[in-house]
Amino acid sequence: YKMLSQQFQWEEITKKFSEILYPLGFDLVKAFPAQRYNSNISPASSLAPLPTYFRTSTLSIIVGNTKLFWPNFLKFYTKFSNTAIKPTRSKSRSNYSINSSSYDHDDDLERFKQSNPLDWYTIQSITSAVKQLISINISTRHSDIKYDIRYTFDSDEKKFVAFQRLAQDAGLAYYNRSCFLCVHKEFGPWFALRAVVTLDIEGPTDDSYLFPPLKNPYPEGDALLKLKMAKILGTENHNYHQSASLSHSVKYEPAETKTSLDNNIIQKNFMNSRDNTEWYEWVELRDIASGFMTKCNLEKYRYSEEQIEYHYTHNLKLLQDLCKKIS
């Protein structure tokens, strides 16, 4: 009876969390035990494990989105882009209200909002959703529940998460190391990972029926993806990905951890270069990885051209022009 009660609790919490996040544009939510990710981190790795709060199974929830996110974000940003953020002082308690290395003090919030509006929206939305989840769903049982939020843009070693691997560990999407993209059987590569939330709540058991091994939905496309990645990396070495290949049972090695960061580092270098005209190469990579998708699903899930451009360039003028059209 106790086991059934615990199972119902994490499923109920995840469902409620999904219902809160969906209207904000975050339509991908998947629960998993934090220990599932932690068990694949090598003791010699610099990756920080997710908190477990001394439990044998701790509830972690990965949060992401499909193209549904874009119109919600534009509407929100249009309304609040000219509104200064009022600094708030969090009460002294055990919760991590915002766990991001992108800023550390209230004075930085306005600057962060102006330069990283999408990340800012993500922080505001997910933090608010977690607090709402706790106050509505479980406050009667846990008056001061501990939680931890880590975002995809966290770069501090104490908070950094290998999100592509996490997505596979959570059973959300297959991590294709030929192109460093997560590919979903329905959405293809057209979705984004935003954060992982860990709560001091009993999580699901690490059973094969809940987390069956994920298969590559488009193995026949790997040869083309390797060629494209070699071009993007500017190398003739088509075996660049081999150091990153592993089965779920093999622990992450330090060298392999570094390889997992390469895609993020390369993309940041592209986006930060003023002379960059090659961001479209990453779009072409996604299009190749979409080769298995039906025409219907491709039309349904592929990002709009505006969303694609902002995703890869972070062009604030583009964002501002789009918001002017809405207002």
Backbone torsions as a table, in degrees:
resi	resn	phi	psi	omega
1	TYR	NA	-43.0	179.5
2	LYS	-61.7	-40.3	-180.0
3	MET	-65.2	-42.1	178.6
4	LEU	-64.2	-39.2	179.4
5	SER	-63.8	-43.3	179.5
6	GLN	-65.5	-40.2	178.9
7	GLN	-62.8	-43.8	-180.0
8	PHE	-62.8	-36.2	-177.1
9	GLN	-64.9	-49.7	-177.7
10	TRP	-68.7	-33.8	177.5
11	GLU	-68.7	-40.6	178.5
12	GLU	-63.8	-44.1	-179.8
13	ILE	-64.1	-43.9	-179.9
14	THR	-63.8	-41.4	178.4
15	LYS	-62.8	-44.3	179.6
16	LYS	-64.6	-41.2	178.8
17	PHE	-61.5	-42.3	178.0
18	SER	-61.8	-41.0	-179.7
19	GLU	-65.5	-33.6	179.0
20	ILE	-73.0	-40.4	-174.5
21	LEU	-78.6	-30.3	-173.1
22	TYR	-55.8	-47.4	-179.7
23	PRO	-63.7	-16.4	179.8
24	LEU	-90.2	-4.4	178.0
25	GLY	102.1	-0.8	179.5
26	PHE	-97.6	92.3	-171.3
27	ASP	-101.5	6.8	176.6
28	LEU	-117.0	115.7	-179.8
29	VAL	-138.4	127.9	-177.6
30	LYS	-142.1	125.2	179.6
31	ALA	-88.8	148.6	177.4
32	PHE	-162.6	161.1	176.7
33	PRO	-78.9	134.2	-179.8
34	ALA	-57.3	-31.9	-178.3
35	GLN	-63.1	-24.4	-179.5
36	ARG	-65.6	-40.8	176.2
37	TYR	-73.9	-45.5	-176.7
38	ASN	-61.3	-34.4	-176.7
39	SER	-67.1	-16.0	-179.6
40	ASN	-101.9	11.9	175.8
41	ILE	-98.6	124.4	178.5
42	SER	-66.7	141.3	177.0
43	PRO	-57.5	-25.7	-179.5
44	ALA	-86.5	-5.2	-178.1
45	SER	-76.5	154.2	177.0
46	SER	-86.3	-4.9	179.4
47	LEU	-67.1	136.1	178.4
48	ALA	-87.2	132.6	178.2
49	PRO	-71.3	160.0	173.3
50	LEU	-73.1	148.7	179.1
51	PRO	-66.8	144.4	-179.9
52	THR	-116.7	-12.6	178.4
53	TYR	54.4	35.4	175.9
54	PHE	63.3	24.8	176.3
55	ARG	-99.4	159.4	175.8
56	THR	-84.1	-23.8	174.2
57	SER	-143.6	115.2	-175.0
58	THR	-114.5	134.3	-176.2
59	LEU	-71.8	116.8	170.3
60	SER	-119.3	146.1	-178.7
61	ILE	-132.5	120.3	176.4
62	ILE	-87.7	137.5	-176.5
63	VAL	-120.1	134.2	178.0
64	GLY	-150.5	-167.5	-179.5
65	ASN	-158.4	154.1	169.7
66	THR	-98.0	-161.2	-179.3
67	LYS	-66.1	-10.7	177.0
68	LEU	-57.2	-27.5	-177.5
69	PHE	-61.7	-38.7	-168.0
70	TRP	-59.9	-54.2	179.5
71	PRO	-62.8	-34.3	177.4
72	ASN	-65.6	-43.4	179.2
73	PHE	-65.0	-43.7	-179.5
74	LEU	-61.6	-42.9	179.8
75	LYS	-63.6	-44.1	-179.5
76	PHE	-65.1	-45.6	-177.2
77	TYR	-67.3	-36.2	177.3
78	THR	-60.8	-39.6	-176.7
79	LYS	-76.1	-37.1	-171.3
80	PHE	-113.0	1.7	-175.3
81	SER	-63.2	-27.2	-179.9
82	ASN	-100.5	10.1	-179.8
83	THR	-103.5	120.2	179.8
84	ALA	-68.7	144.2	178.3
85	ILE	-78.6	130.9	176.7
86	LYS	-85.6	121.7	-179.5
87	PRO	-59.4	139.2	178.4
88	THR	-126.6	140.3	178.3
89	ARG	-102.9	118.8	-178.8
90	SER	-75.3	145.9	178.0
91	LYS	-70.2	154.4	178.7
92	SER	-73.8	109.2	179.6
93	ARG	-157.5	176.3	-172.3
94	SER	-80.1	-13.9	-177.4
95	ASN	-69.6	151.6	169.8
96	TYR	-101.0	97.8	-174.8
97	SER	-67.7	-41.1	174.1
98	ILE	-139.6	122.1	-177.1
99	ASN	-116.4	72.0	-177.9
100	SER	-130.5	138.0	179.0
101	SER	-86.7	1.7	-177.0
102	SER	-72.5	-23.2	173.6
103	TYR	-155.8	154.9	-176.1
104	ASP	-122.0	-18.0	-174.6
105	HIS	-131.9	156.9	-179.1
106	ASP	-58.8	-34.7	-178.2
107	ASP	-62.6	-21.1	-178.1
108	ASP	-87.5	-9.0	-173.7
109	LEU	-62.6	-43.5	-178.1
110	GLU	-65.7	-41.6	178.0
111	ARG	-63.9	-41.8	179.0
112	PHE	-63.3	-42.4	179.7
113	LYS	-60.0	-43.6	-176.3
114	GLN	-71.1	-36.5	-176.1
115	SER	-91.2	-24.3	-178.4
116	ASN	-133.9	62.6	-173.4
117	PRO	-60.5	-33.3	-179.2
118	LEU	-71.6	-43.0	176.9
119	ASP	-65.4	-38.6	177.6
120	TRP	-60.5	-44.9	178.1
121	TYR	-62.2	-39.6	178.8
122	THR	-61.3	-46.2	179.7
123	ILE	-62.2	-49.2	-178.7
124	GLN	-60.0	-44.0	-176.0
125	SER	-68.1	-49.6	-174.6
126	ILE	-72.0	-40.2	176.9
127	THR	-60.7	-45.9	178.2
128	SER	-61.4	-41.0	-178.9
129	ALA	-65.2	-40.0	179.2
130	VAL	-64.2	-45.2	-180.0
131	LYS	-63.9	-39.1	178.6
132	GLN	-66.6	-40.4	178.4
133	LEU	-58.1	-46.4	-178.1
134	ILE	-67.0	-44.2	-176.7
135	SER	-68.9	-34.7	-176.9
136	ILE	-86.7	-45.5	-164.9
137	ASN	-95.5	-34.2	-171.4
138	ILE	-134.9	11.2	-177.2
139	SER	-65.7	-28.2	-179.0
140	THR	-70.0	-26.3	-178.8
141	ARG	-98.3	-28.8	-177.1
142	HIS	-136.6	100.1	-175.3
143	SER	-73.7	-22.5	-177.3
144	ASP	-141.8	58.9	-176.4
145	ILE	-68.9	137.9	178.3
146	LYS	-82.4	145.4	174.9
147	TYR	-151.6	162.5	-177.2
148	ASP	-139.5	134.0	177.5
149	ILE	-122.2	128.4	176.3
150	ARG	-127.5	132.8	-174.5
151	TYR	-104.7	160.1	-179.4
152	THR	-66.5	-20.7	-179.7
153	PHE	-95.9	4.0	172.8
154	ASP	-68.4	127.5	-178.8
155	SER	-114.8	-10.8	178.2
156	ASP	-63.8	136.5	-177.4
157	GLU	-59.7	-29.4	-178.8
158	LYS	-74.1	-14.5	-176.3
159	LYS	-124.6	-11.0	-175.0
160	PHE	-63.9	134.9	177.8
161	VAL	-123.3	135.7	174.5
162	ALA	-79.1	83.5	-169.1
163	PHE	-64.5	-32.3	179.8
164	GLN	-63.8	-41.8	176.6
165	ARG	-71.0	-36.6	178.7
166	LEU	-59.7	-40.8	179.6
167	ALA	-60.2	-38.4	177.9
168	GLN	-73.6	-42.3	178.6
169	ASP	-60.5	-35.2	-179.6
170	ALA	-78.6	-7.8	-179.3
171	GLY	80.0	17.9	-178.0
172	LEU	-83.6	-47.0	-176.3
173	ALA	-156.3	153.2	179.3
174	TYR	-75.9	131.7	177.8
175	TYR	-93.3	107.4	-178.6
176	ASN	-89.7	108.3	-176.8
177	ARG	-77.1	-5.4	174.5
178	SER	-71.1	-26.3	-176.9
179	CYS	-133.7	2.5	-178.9
180	PHE	58.7	33.7	177.7
181	LEU	-117.6	143.6	169.6
182	CYS	-87.6	132.7	-176.4
183	VAL	-124.7	122.0	-179.3
184	HIS	-92.3	146.0	-177.2
185	LYS	-64.1	-24.2	178.8
186	GLU	-107.6	-47.4	-176.0
187	PHE	-82.6	-12.2	-173.1
188	GLY	64.9	-139.5	178.6
189	PRO	-91.9	8.6	-173.4
190	TRP	-92.3	65.8	173.3
191	PHE	-157.1	163.2	-178.8
192	ALA	-127.6	145.4	174.8
193	LEU	-96.2	136.5	-174.9
194	ARG	-117.8	-40.8	-174.3
195	ALA	-164.9	166.6	169.7
196	VAL	-130.6	129.6	-178.8
197	VAL	-111.5	127.9	178.2
198	THR	-118.7	129.1	-178.4
199	LEU	-118.8	152.0	177.5
200	ASP	-78.4	66.1	-178.3
201	ILE	-136.7	146.8	176.3
202	GLU	-62.4	128.0	-176.6
203	GLY	-100.8	-176.7	178.6
204	PRO	-69.3	157.6	177.1
205	THR	-78.5	150.5	-178.9
206	ASP	-84.8	71.0	-178.1
207	ASP	-106.9	150.7	-177.3
208	SER	-65.8	-27.2	179.6
209	TYR	-73.7	-25.4	175.2
210	LEU	-87.0	-31.2	-177.2
211	PHE	-132.5	69.9	178.4
212	PRO	-68.7	153.3	179.2
213	PRO	-58.2	134.0	179.8
214	LEU	-87.5	140.0	179.5
215	LYS	-104.2	150.4	175.4
216	ASN	-64.7	117.0	-177.9
217	PRO	-72.7	-11.2	-177.4
218	TYR	-145.8	62.8	-177.6
219	PRO	-64.2	-29.1	-179.2
220	GLU	-69.5	-10.9	179.0
221	GLY	-93.4	-3.9	-174.3
222	ASP	-61.9	-37.4	-178.9
223	ALA	-61.6	-45.2	178.2
224	LEU	-66.4	-38.3	179.9
225	LEU	-64.8	-39.2	178.0
226	LYS	-64.7	-40.5	178.4
227	LEU	-63.5	-42.8	-179.0
228	LYS	-67.2	-41.3	179.2
229	MET	-65.0	-38.8	178.4
230	ALA	-61.8	-37.9	178.1
231	LYS	-67.2	-44.3	180.0
232	ILE	-63.3	-41.2	-178.8
233	LEU	-75.9	-12.6	-179.6
234	GLY	69.9	38.3	-179.1
235	THR	-134.1	152.3	174.8
236	GLU	-92.3	-3.4	-179.3
237	ASN	-79.0	103.9	-178.9
238	HIS	-84.8	4.2	178.3
239	ASN	-106.0	19.9	-178.6
240	TYR	-56.3	-28.4	-171.8
241	HIS	-85.4	-11.6	-170.4
242	GLN	-64.7	-33.7	179.8
243	SER	-68.8	-12.8	-179.0
244	ALA	-101.9	1.1	-177.7
245	SER	-86.3	135.1	-179.9
246	LEU	-160.5	158.0	172.0
247	SER	-93.0	169.9	-177.7
248	HIS	-63.8	-24.1	-175.7
249	SER	-84.8	-11.1	-178.7
250	VAL	-91.3	133.1	-178.3
251	LYS	-73.7	149.6	-179.8
252	TYR	-69.7	129.2	178.6
253	GLU	-95.7	156.2	-178.9
254	PRO	-56.3	-45.0	-179.8
255	ALA	-62.9	-37.2	-179.4
256	GLU	-72.2	-32.4	175.7
257	THR	-62.2	-42.1	179.0
258	LYS	-62.4	-40.6	179.3
259	THR	-61.1	-36.5	-179.0
260	SER	-65.8	-22.7	179.5
261	LEU	-85.1	-17.2	-172.3
262	ASP	-57.2	-43.8	-177.1
263	ASN	-61.7	-43.2	179.1
264	ASN	-64.7	-42.1	-179.2
265	ILE	-64.4	-44.4	-179.6
266	ILE	-62.9	-44.9	180.0
267	GLN	-62.8	-39.6	178.7
268	LYS	-63.7	-39.2	178.3
269	ASN	-63.1	-39.5	177.3
270	PHE	-62.0	-48.8	-174.7
271	MET	-69.3	-30.1	-177.2
272	ASN	-85.2	-10.5	-179.5
273	SER	-81.3	124.4	-179.0
274	ARG	-69.1	-27.2	-178.4
275	ASP	-92.9	9.1	-175.4
276	ASN	-69.6	126.3	174.4
277	THR	-128.6	16.6	-170.9
278	GLU	-116.3	15.4	179.3
279	TRP	-62.9	-25.2	179.6
280	TYR	-62.3	-20.0	177.9
281	GLU	-60.4	-35.4	179.6
282	TRP	-72.0	-32.0	176.4
283	VAL	-66.8	-43.1	178.4
284	GLU	-62.5	-35.2	176.9
285	LEU	-62.6	-44.8	177.8
286	ARG	-63.4	-38.8	179.8
287	ASP	-64.2	-37.5	176.4
288	ILE	-64.2	-43.8	-179.8
289	ALA	-67.1	-12.9	179.7
290	SER	-90.6	5.1	-172.4
291	GLY	-58.2	-21.1	-178.1
292	PHE	-90.8	-10.5	-173.8
293	MET	-75.4	144.3	176.1
294	THR	-70.5	160.2	179.0
295	LYS	-59.4	-39.0	-179.6
296	CYS	-63.3	-47.7	-179.3
297	ASN	-68.7	-34.5	178.9
298	LEU	-64.9	-43.2	177.6
299	GLU	-66.4	-32.1	-176.7
300	LYS	-76.5	-37.1	-170.0
301	TYR	-112.6	-20.0	-179.9
302	ARG	-64.2	136.5	-179.2
303	TYR	-61.3	153.1	172.8
304	SER	-67.9	162.0	-178.5
305	GLU	-61.2	-37.4	179.0
306	GLU	-65.9	-42.6	179.6
307	GLN	-65.3	-40.3	178.8
308	ILE	-61.2	-47.3	-177.1
309	GLU	-63.4	-44.2	-179.6
310	TYR	-68.2	-37.1	-179.8
311	HIS	-56.6	-40.0	-175.2
312	TYR	-96.9	-19.9	-176.7
313	THR	-111.4	-21.5	-175.0
314	HIS	54.5	37.7	-178.1
315	ASN	-75.4	105.2	-176.4
316	LEU	-67.3	-32.1	178.6
317	LYS	-63.9	-41.2	176.4
318	LEU	-58.5	-45.9	-179.8
319	LEU	-63.1	-43.3	-179.4
320	GLN	-65.6	-39.1	179.1
321	ASP	-65.4	-39.5	178.7
322	LEU	-65.7	-38.7	-180.0
323	CYS	-67.8	-33.5	177.4
324	LYS	-62.9	-36.3	179.5
325	LYS	-67.3	-32.6	-178.6
326	ILE	-75.8	-42.0	-174.4
327	SER	-74.5	NA	NA
